[in-house]
Amino acid sequence: MRLPARASSVHAHPARRGSALLLSFLALIVLAAIIFQLFIGTSTDARVARNEITLTAMDQAIESALLEVVNRLKEDAEADAQAGSAASQGAAGAGAGLPGGDGAADAGAGEEQAEPSAPSDSREDSWGKPQRTTINDIELRILVQDEDSKLNILGILAEDRELADRWVDRVARVIDLAREGTAADIDAGMARRMVETMREHLTNRSASVLPRAALRSDDDDNRSQGLPLSLRELVVLDPFDPSLFRDFRDENGEVVHSLGSFLTVWTSVDAAAAGGAGAPGTGAPGAGGGGTGAPADAATGAGAGAPATGQAPSQSQAQPPGQDQGGAGQGGTGQGSSGQGAGGGAPSTPDASSGTARGVSVNVNTSPAAVLKALVDEREVPSRFWDEVIEYRNLEQKQETEDPDAEPVYDEFGEEIIERQVFDTLKELGDVPGWERLNGEQRALLGQLLTTQSQIFSVYVSARKATGQGSEFGGELGRKLSREEEDAERANQIVRTVRSVVWRYSSGDSVRIVPLVRWELIDYTPLEVLDYPDEDR
């Protein structure tokens, strides 16, 4: 019997063994890569969409905060107008000056009259304290800086060379003092170079590296001169750099402030406003408008025609933007391109209730120490006097009647706010120790350079949205985060900071708010300039 043939086994070539497994593994890897790529793409798109939604929500929250601040500024002005109506009428009839002042301010000083409280602006107002709030899980921090607390650099454009040089000295002193005590300190020589660069840039715009836009403030008779739209324009010039226009901490942890916290271009510089000569100022502050006034010199009462950016009417002037205004100087002589005013005697001291010398004077209630000490050379008014002014405005306000049921007010960190003293009028400078050591000329000088009112405000709103667990916006209520904690939290947040600049003025019985810069994104979070900085802030 024949047995069936045995099936022969097929053996793969040794070099090809495992190829099917390898091909299957490679196909699996390719499939996994495709799936992973799809996952990454869809996840990225989802995150981008969420971020876009978050940014939109942040913009809306910022807009709500800006509207709230504008409303507070308006209510503050309306309350001041009601409280100071009697003071304005009294000042119009008799004039209000400095204690122990000379000249026109002391006319009719034979009998003592009680002066009502005048409208004033200070950090004790509703807008003056940094605030925090939350809108739809978006944490907001709001900081308002009045531009009247800063020195206007446009005074360096005065046609009177002596007056312009005096203004250059002031601006240089501000830059020198602005970052004193930090690793980013600017020495006096560099500060002088910066100011000379400013002047060259503003008076020779045809040769500037920065393209020049057509502005209403352009002078057809002097095309080489051009006014800046913002202080940050100077960043393109040598020796300026972006760090000069940002708030940050140095390597020692000290807060370094932007030059924009001490200098401005937004407040008006106008001879009519400064008590010099009547020259028209047209348009809103900072926008320009054909005015040719210059700041009146505090010592001589003279104003020489340099372009102004338009006069910011005080709350008692009731002048809408865009309307020309001329006037005659009081106390001394001044000359502008469109008029001449004359007076006699010493320069008159400004009326603190009417907000004169707009753009020349700074708010004594809110100006940083660097600005106050830079106004006058230390040989004319010693810096010790400014230390006493700063100490005076930080003393606790004495309450005539204590309300035992009054609820305490807390700041952004949950610490109780103590109400400080403010200067309602410049006459209250007489309560400052050291005032009696100043002579009449020095007092008249301060009368030209100081005021108690503010009209232009920069509103900073920083919005933060946590993207990780446990993120805090600068600390829980009642607890400040350490610097290390703040650095760790920034990595888990979306941050957006917006600046808006507004002009507040009275028109008849109403208060109007005019935006000068409607919406500007900035690349840093501004910090409040404190008289006595807290190391833990």
C-alpha positions in Angstrom: 0.0 0.0 0.0 1.4 3.3 -1.0 1.4 6.1 1.6 0.3 9.6 0.6 3.1 12.0 -0.1 3.9 14.3 2.8 3.3 18.0 2.1 6.5 19.9 1.8 6.8 22.9 4.3 7.6 26.3 2.9 10.2 28.2 4.8 10.7 31.9 4.3 14.1 33.2 3.5 16.0 34.0 6.7 16.5 37.6 5.6 12.7 38.2 5.3 11.6 36.8 8.6 9.5 39.3 10.7 8.9 41.7 7.8 5.2 41.5 8.1 5.4 42.3 11.8 7.7 45.2 11.1 5.4 46.6 8.4 2.4 46.3 10.8 4.4 48.1 13.5 5.4 50.9 11.1 1.7 51.3 9.9 0.7 51.5 13.6 3.3 54.2 14.2 2.2 56.2 11.2 -1.4 55.9 12.2 -0.6 57.0 15.8 1.4 60.0 14.4 -1.6 61.0 12.3 -4.0 60.7 15.2 -1.5 62.6 17.5 -1.2 65.4 14.8 -5.0 65.6 14.6 -5.2 65.8 18.4 -2.5 68.5 18.6 -4.1 70.6 15.8 -7.6 70.4 17.2 -6.3 71.1 20.8 -4.3 74.1 19.6 -7.3 75.4 17.7 -9.4 75.0 20.8 -6.9 76.8 22.9 -6.6 79.6 20.4 -10.4 79.9 20.3 -10.6 80.0 24.1 -7.9 82.6 24.2 -9.6 84.7 21.7 -12.8 84.4 23.7 -10.9 85.3 26.8 -9.3 88.4 25.2 -12.7 89.5 24.0 -14.1 89.1 27.4 -11.1 90.9 28.9 -11.6 93.8 26.5 -15.2 94.1 27.5 -14.3 94.0 31.2 -11.6 96.7 30.6 -14.2 98.8 28.8 -16.6 98.5 31.7 -13.8 99.5 34.1 -13.0 102.5 31.9 -16.6 103.6 31.9 -16.7 103.3 35.7 -13.6 105.4 36.1 -14.9 108.1 33.7 -18.1 108.2 35.7 -16.2 108.6 39.0 -14.1 111.4 37.5 -17.3 113.1 36.4 -19.0 112.7 39.8 -15.9 114.0 41.5 -15.9 117.2 39.4 -19.6 117.7 39.9 -19.3 117.4 43.7 -16.3 119.8 43.7 -18.3 122.2 41.5 -21.1 122.3 44.0 -18.9 122.5 47.0 -16.6 125.2 45.5 -19.2 127.5 43.9 -18.9 130.0 46.7 -15.2 129.8 46.7 -15.1 130.6 42.9 -17.3 133.6 43.4 -15.1 134.9 46.2 -11.9 134.3 44.3 -13.3 136.2 41.2 -14.0 139.2 43.4 -11.0 139.3 45.6 -8.4 136.9 44.2 -6.9 134.0 46.1 -3.2 133.7 46.5 -0.5 132.2 48.7 -0.1 133.0 52.4 2.0 136.0 52.8 2.2 136.6 49.0 3.0 139.9 47.4 1.6 142.0 44.6 -1.9 141.6 43.2 -2.7 138.5 45.3 -2.6 140.7 48.5 -4.7 143.5 47.1 -7.4 144.4 49.5 -5.9 142.4 52.3 -6.8 145.0 54.9 -9.4 142.8 56.5 -9.3 139.1 57.0 -12.0 137.1 55.2 -13.0 133.4 55.7 -12.2 131.5 52.6 -14.6 128.6 51.7 -13.2 125.3 50.7 -12.2 125.3 47.0 -12.4 122.3 44.6 -9.2 120.3 44.7 -8.0 117.0 43.4 -5.9 114.5 45.4 -5.3 110.8 46.1 -8.0 111.0 48.7 -10.6 111.4 45.9 -12.6 108.4 44.7 -10.4 108.0 41.6 -7.1 108.4 43.5 -6.6 104.9 45.0 -5.7 101.8 43.0 -8.6 99.4 43.0 -9.3 95.8 42.2 -12.4 94.1 41.1 -13.6 90.9 39.3 -15.8 90.7 36.2 -16.8 87.2 34.9 -13.7 85.6 36.5 -11.5 88.3 35.0 -9.5 90.2 37.7 -9.0 93.9 37.1 -6.6 96.4 38.6 -7.3 100.0 38.0 -4.7 102.8 38.4 -5.4 106.5 37.6 -2.6 109.0 37.2 -3.4 112.6 36.8 -1.2 114.2 34.2 -1.2 117.4 36.1 1.0 115.7 38.6 3.8 115.6 36.0 6.0 118.2 34.4 5.1 119.1 30.8 8.2 118.9 28.6 6.8 121.4 26.0 8.1 124.3 28.0 11.5 123.7 26.4 10.0 125.1 23.1 9.7 128.6 24.4 11.1 131.2 21.9 12.6 133.0 24.8 15.9 131.2 25.1 16.4 132.0 28.8 13.0 130.7 29.6 13.5 127.6 27.5 16.8 126.9 29.2 15.2 127.2 32.6 12.6 124.6 31.5 15.3 122.4 30.2 16.9 122.5 33.7 13.6 121.5 35.3 13.1 118.5 32.9 16.7 117.4 33.4 16.3 117.5 37.2 13.1 115.4 36.9 14.9 112.7 34.9 17.9 112.8 37.3 15.7 112.3 40.3 13.1 109.9 38.8 15.0 106.7 39.3 17.3 107.7 42.1 18.3 104.9 44.5 17.7 102.1 41.9 20.1 100.2 39.7 18.6 102.0 36.7 19.5 105.5 38.1 20.2 108.1 35.5 23.0 110.5 36.2 22.8 114.3 35.7 25.0 114.3 32.6 22.8 111.7 30.8 19.7 113.5 31.9 20.9 116.7 30.4 21.8 114.8 27.2 18.3 113.3 27.0 16.6 116.8 27.4 18.8 118.3 24.7 17.9 115.4 22.4 14.2 116.1 23.2 14.6 119.7 22.2 16.5 118.9 19.0 13.8 116.4 18.1 11.0 118.8 18.7 12.6 121.8 17.0 14.1 120.0 14.0 11.5 117.5 13.1 12.4 117.7 9.4 15.7 115.9 10.3 14.2 113.4 12.8 14.3 109.7 12.2 10.6 109.5 13.2 8.1 110.1 10.4 6.0 113.2 11.1 2.3 113.2 10.9 0.3 116.3 9.9 -1.2 117.8 13.1 -3.4 120.8 13.9 -0.6 122.1 16.1 1.8 122.5 13.1 3.0 126.0 12.6 3.1 126.9 8.9 5.7 129.6 9.6 7.9 127.1 11.5 7.7 123.8 9.7 10.8 122.4 11.4 9.0 122.4 14.7 6.5 119.6 15.6 4.8 118.6 18.8 4.7 114.9 20.0 1.6 112.9 20.2 2.9 111.1 23.2 6.1 110.9 25.3 6.8 107.4 24.1 7.7 108.9 20.7 11.2 109.6 22.1 12.0 105.9 22.3 13.3 106.0 18.7 16.0 108.5 19.7 19.4 107.9 21.1 20.1 107.7 24.1 16.5 106.7 24.9 15.5 103.0 25.0 12.2 101.1 25.7 13.1 100.4 29.4 12.8 104.2 30.1 9.1 104.0 29.4 8.3 100.9 31.4 7.7 100.1 35.1 9.8 97.2 36.3 11.9 95.9 39.2 15.7 96.0 39.0 18.0 93.2 40.1 17.7 94.3 43.7 14.0 94.1 43.6 13.5 97.9 43.7 10.6 99.4 41.7 11.8 101.4 38.7 9.2 103.8 37.3 8.7 104.9 33.7 9.6 108.4 32.8 5.9 108.7 31.8 5.1 108.8 35.6 7.0 112.1 35.9 6.8 113.8 32.5 3.9 114.5 30.2 2.9 116.2 26.9 -0.8 116.1 27.6 -1.4 119.1 29.8 -1.6 122.4 28.0 1.1 125.0 27.9 -0.4 128.4 27.1 0.6 132.0 28.0 -2.9 133.0 28.6 -3.3 130.2 31.1 0.0 131.0 32.8 -0.7 134.6 33.4 1.5 135.9 30.6 0.1 137.1 27.2 -3.1 136.4 25.5 -2.5 133.9 22.8 -5.2 131.6 21.3 -5.1 128.0 22.3 -7.3 125.8 20.2 -8.2 122.2 20.6 -7.9 119.7 23.3 -4.7 119.3 25.4 -2.1 117.2 23.6 -4.0 117.4 20.3 -2.6 120.8 19.3 -4.3 123.6 17.7 -2.4 126.6 16.6 -1.8 128.3 19.9 1.4 130.2 20.2 1.6 130.8 23.9 4.5 129.8 26.1 4.6 129.1 29.8 4.9 132.3 31.8 8.1 132.4 33.7 7.4 132.2 37.4 10.0 134.7 38.4 9.4 137.4 35.8 5.8 136.9 34.8 6.8 136.8 31.1 5.7 134.4 28.5 7.3 134.1 25.1 5.5 132.6 22.2 6.2 128.9 21.8 3.5 126.6 20.4 1.0 125.3 22.8 -1.0 122.1 22.5 -4.2 123.9 23.4 -5.4 125.2 26.7 -7.2 122.9 29.1 -9.9 125.1 30.6 -10.3 124.9 34.3 -13.6 123.9 35.8 -14.5 127.6 36.3 -13.6 128.5 32.7 -16.4 126.4 31.1 -14.9 126.4 27.7 -15.5 123.6 25.2 -12.7 122.1 23.2 -11.8 123.7 19.9 -12.8 127.2 20.9 -10.2 129.9 20.6 -9.3 131.9 23.7 -7.2 134.9 24.2 -6.5 136.9 27.3 -4.3 139.5 28.9 -1.6 138.8 31.3 -1.7 139.9 34.9 1.2 140.8 37.1 4.2 141.4 34.8 4.4 141.4 31.1 4.1 138.7 28.5 4.2 138.5 24.8 2.8 136.0 22.4 2.4 136.0 18.6 -1.2 137.2 18.7 -1.4 139.6 21.5 0.4 141.4 24.3 -0.6 141.8 27.9 0.8 144.1 30.5 0.6 144.5 34.2 2.5 146.0 37.0 4.3 144.9 40.0 5.3 141.4 41.0 3.8 138.5 39.2 0.4 137.6 40.5 0.0 134.3 42.4 -2.4 131.9 40.7 -5.9 131.4 41.9 -5.9 127.9 43.3 -9.6 127.5 42.8 -9.6 128.4 39.2 -6.8 126.2 38.0 -4.6 128.8 36.3 -1.2 128.2 34.8 -2.4 125.0 33.1 0.5 123.0 31.9 3.0 125.1 33.8 1.9 124.3 37.3 1.7 120.8 38.8 -0.7 119.5 41.4 0.9 119.8 44.8 -1.4 117.1 46.2 -0.4 114.4 43.7 3.0 115.2 42.2 5.8 112.8 43.0 8.8 114.0 45.1 11.0 113.9 42.0 8.7 116.4 40.2 8.3 118.8 43.2 12.0 118.9 43.9 12.8 119.5 40.3 10.6 122.6 39.9 13.0 125.0 41.4 16.8 124.9 41.9 17.7 123.8 45.4 19.6 127.1 45.8 16.2 129.0 45.4 13.9 126.6 47.3 15.7 124.0 49.5 14.7 120.4 49.0 14.0 120.2 52.7 10.9 122.3 52.1 9.5 119.7 49.7 10.2 117.0 52.2 8.0 118.9 54.6 5.3 119.3 52.0 5.3 115.5 51.3 5.2 114.8 55.0 2.3 117.2 55.5 0.2 115.6 52.8 0.8 112.1 54.4 -0.4 113.1 57.9 -3.7 111.7 59.0 -6.6 114.0 58.5 -8.0 115.2 61.7 -11.7 114.5 62.0 -13.9 117.1 63.7 -16.4 114.5 64.6 -15.8 110.8 65.0 -18.5 108.4 63.8 -18.3 105.2 66.0 -20.6 103.3 63.6 -18.6 104.2 60.5 -17.3 101.2 58.6 -13.5 101.2 57.8 -12.4 101.4 54.2 -9.9 99.0 52.9 -7.4 99.2 50.1 -6.7 96.7 47.3 -4.7 94.5 49.7 -7.3 94.6 52.5 -5.4 97.1 54.6 -7.4 99.9 56.2 -7.1 103.2 54.4 -6.2 106.2 56.5 -7.5 109.5 55.3 -4.6 111.9 54.6 -4.4 115.7 54.6 -4.7 117.5 51.3 -4.1 121.1 50.1 -7.6 122.5 49.3 -5.9 125.7 48.3 -2.4 127.0 47.9 -2.9 129.1 51.0 -2.7 126.0 53.1 1.0 125.9 52.2 1.3 128.3 55.1 0.6 125.4 57.4 3.7 123.6 56.2 6.8 123.9 58.4 9.4 125.9 56.6 7.0 128.1 54.7 7.9 131.0 56.9 11.5 130.7 55.9 10.7 131.5 52.3 10.8 135.1 51.1 8.2 136.8 48.9 10.0 136.1 45.6 10.2 132.4 46.5 6.6 132.3 47.4 5.6 133.9 44.2 7.7 131.4 42.3 5.8 128.5 43.9 2.6 130.3 43.3 3.2 130.1 39.5 4.4 126.5 39.6 1.8 124.8 41.9 -1.9 124.2 41.7 -4.4 122.0 43.5 -6.5 120.8 40.6 -6.1 118.3 37.8 -7.8 118.1 34.4 -6.0 115.4 32.4 -6.0 111.8 33.6 -4.3 108.6 32.4 -6.4 105.5 33.3 -4.6 102.2 33.4 -6.6 99.0 33.5 -4.8 95.6 33.8 -6.9 92.5 33.2 -5.7 89.0 34.1 -7.3 85.7 33.5 -6.0 82.6 35.2 -5.1 79.7 32.9 -3.9 77.4 35.6 -4.9 76.3 39.0 -4.3 78.5 42.0 -3.5 81.7 40.1 -3.9 84.9 42.1 -4.0 88.5 40.8 -1.4 90.0 43.0 -2.5 88.2 46.1 -5.7 87.3 47.9 -7.6 90.0 49.7 -5.6 90.8 52.8 -2.4 89.0 51.7 0.3 90.2 49.3 2.2 87.7 47.3 5.9 87.6 47.5 8.0 88.4 44.4 8.7 84.7 43.8 5.0 83.9 44.0 4.2 86.7 41.6 6.8 85.4 39.1 5.3 81.9 39.3 1.7 83.2 38.9 2.5 85.2 35.7 3.3 82.0 33.9 -0.3 80.9 34.5 -2.1 84.0 33.4 -3.2 86.0 30.4 -2.4 89.7 31.1 -3.7 92.7 29.1 -3.1 96.3 30.1 -4.8 99.2 28.5 -4.2 102.9 28.9 -6.7 105.6 28.2 -6.1 109.4 28.5 -9.1 111.7 29.2 -9.6 115.4 29.6 -12.2 116.6 32.1 -13.6 120.0 32.0 -16.7 122.0 32.9 -19.1 123.4 30.3 -21.7 125.5 31.9 -23.4 123.4 34.6 -22.2 120.1 33.2 -18.9 118.2 33.3 -17.6 116.7 30.1 -15.0 114.0 29.6 -13.1 114.1 26.3 -10.9 111.1 25.4 -7.5 112.1 24.1 -6.2 108.5 23.8 -9.1 106.2 23.6 -7.4 102.8 23.8 -3.7 102.0 23.9 -2.2 98.6 24.7 1.0 98.8 26.7 3.5 96.1 27.5 3.9 96.5 31.2 1.8 96.7 34.4 2.1 100.3 35.9 2.8 100.7 39.5 1.8 103.6 41.8 4.4 106.2 42.6 4.4 106.3 46.4 5.8 109.0 48.6 7.1 106.3 51.0 7.4 103.1 49.0 6.4 99.8 50.6 9.1 97.3 50.1 6.5 94.4 49.9 4.3 95.9 47.2 
